[in-house]
Amino acid sequence: MSTPIKTAVILCTCSGIISERIDWAEVQTLLAGHPSKPVFLVDELACGVDNLEHLAAWLVQEQPSRVVVAACSPREHETTFRKLLSDAGINPWFMQFVNVREQVAWVTEDPRAATAKAARLLHAALNRVQRHEPLSERSVPVRTEVAVIGSGPAGMQATLTLARAGRQVTLIEKEPVIGGLPVRFEELFPNLECGPCLLEPVMGDLLHGHESANVNLLTLSEVTEVKGSFGNWTITVKQKPRFINPDLCIGCMICAEVCPERRPNRWNGSGEIAAVAVPFAGTLPNLPHIDAETCLRLKGEECSACLAECPVEGSLDFDDQEREYTIEAGAIIIASGAEEKQDLPASFANQEDVHTAYSFERLLAMNGPSGGELLKADGTAPKSLAIVQCAGSLDSSEVSYCSGTCCRAAAKYAHLASGKVAGISVSRLVREQSFPGVDAGRQFHHDHSTVVRYGAFSELTVTGTESGRNIMIDGGTTVRADMIVLCRPIVPSAGTAECLSLLDLDRDEAGFIAPLHSLSGSCATTLKGVYLAGSCRGPGDIRDAFATGTAAAGLALSDLVDGRDLVIDPQVAVVDATICAGCKTCIQLCPYKAISWNDVEKVAEVSDMLCRGCGTCVASCPSGAITGRGFSREMLRAELEGVLS
């Protein structure tokens, strides 16, 4: 070590909690021979307001160049003592904090052993602090606007929460309408509330309420590129043409009535709609859109059916073009959702009247393909219904996890089917059952379907007869079913997969977006400034969607405070360009996506706005080109020597 630097040591008794086990007088004796010749001050409660003023005056008087504080956990008061150093005119990063309360006094019963342990830790801190270098925080202005991807319940709730706080929000939706999946469902479990009725006020506020002035809604739009970092994202959005002028169209839908061309209605899961149409009745915005691949006129053929009947000239805009927008935002909330697997296993695929849960929801809906009547393909009502739960969930051949909402949905289907067809026989084929919550429990206890246990989905076989179908269960049980509903697994949506790729986010083991922490950070990601809402995090119901939408908006509001610059912690990784070998190992391993490759300089670069100083890159760099500021190898070696000497 070079010439020792004068160091002040603050020893806190924590109102006797620490000094009950640690003898500070003995510690001072043990450390008196340290080369830095430290000066000591024992304080009864160093974090107290009056005590801090006294400590600041003492530091000004002693004029040390380095400071060691022995007190409680740095999570509680490290920032308090950094400010103390600043008030005393000392660089706040010239301090080393030693946790002697939790790590010594509270866990070491023998006072002599506790005192010796505290002395060793302080000896290590004195060694280390000599190597500290001056650091300074950097402040950068941040944008307070937020971009929300996905307009289901979670995305709408996040948008409205932000808009009500006065924030400008861009809501990006790839569909021509908003509301997500629940707006397409007639009734929602567990209380059988009308989905559109529940969501219409939310959608109305979003489109026409006081908050709508703060919302820029982009339907038929997808994010194609994201650049920047927390506080300063640049998002490129491409919007497909609607071929409808939203300022003129009155939503009468006469164009859909007279259109001669049809396309598959993917929103219903069956049936057809016109080339110009809304996906289903009651959608918002109440505007049709034209499918360019179906419309005769857009394919260059002669057709003026819609133009001839439209009551408002100019509403149909066949010259509409794709648009590209650049969105500037401080934070991004992903609410891109999940979806049910729509493929049918081979044993069910060629059978009539076999539905996924989603297509059955649309069959039950008043604005669905049969006007809410429960009808088979031949137009008659089924006499028996089989609902197969875990149809691919909890199954190693498809998805190993529980899809979360299927049991409650299945009980809802049984109830609704009984109300639509008098005397219908309903069977629920189950592997496991889960009805969490008080209200869901009521739903379970009011279920009057026949429950049949089965072992594995792959063991089920279906045989069709002229009068219906039979589901054969391995073991000899047969379930009669005129109509079958398969509750297929809930998997990440295509939009969620796109967000994962665009932002290079981590996936969890099920393929959903991995949160910062599954318990304490479930609405944040490892990429600072990107938050999660709804079922892009994993399967969830509408209650989860609203709750996490509010939570994600709250995180954005707390991180992007209007008028407050973003303060960058200087304890981040830095790359020595002269040593970097260009192996890019660090880029692959960084959990916070903070490292990028400079193709001009041929060197890795660390964004201090994204880096959280975890040290993963430092440990993995084979050439030793990366150093953690505040945690250099010299500091750590000196600290180890102090503990071991």
Secondary structure, DSSP 8 states (H G I E B T S, - for coil): --S---EEEEEE-TTTTTTTT--HHHHHHHHTTSTT--EEEEES-TTSHHHHHHHHHHHHHH--SEEEEEES-HHHHHHHHHHHHHHTTS-GGGEEEEE-IIIIITT---HHHHHHHHHHHHHHHHHHHTT------EEE-----EEEE--SHHHHHHHHHHHHTT--EEEE-SSSS-STTGGG-SEETTTTEEHHHHHHHHHHHHHHSGGGGGEEEE-SEEEEEEEEETTEEEEEEEE---SB-TTT-----HHHHH---EEE-TTTTSSEEESEE-SSTT-SS---EE-TTT-TTTTT----HHHHH-SSTTSB-TT---EEEEEEESEEEE---EEE-----HHHHT-TTEEEHHHHHHHHSTTSTTTT----TTSS--SEEEEESSSSTT-TTS--S--SSHHHHHHHHHHHHHHHSTT-EEEEEES-----SHHHHHHHHT--SEEEE-S-GGG-EEEEETTEEEEEETTTEEEEESEEEE---EEE-HHHHHHHHHHT--B-TTSSB--SBTTTBTTB-SSTTEEE-GGGGSS--HHHHHHHHHHHHHHHHHHS-TT--EEE-S--EEE-TTT-----HHHHH-TT--EEEETTTTEEEE-TTT-----HHHHH-TT--EEETT--HHHHHHHHHHHH-
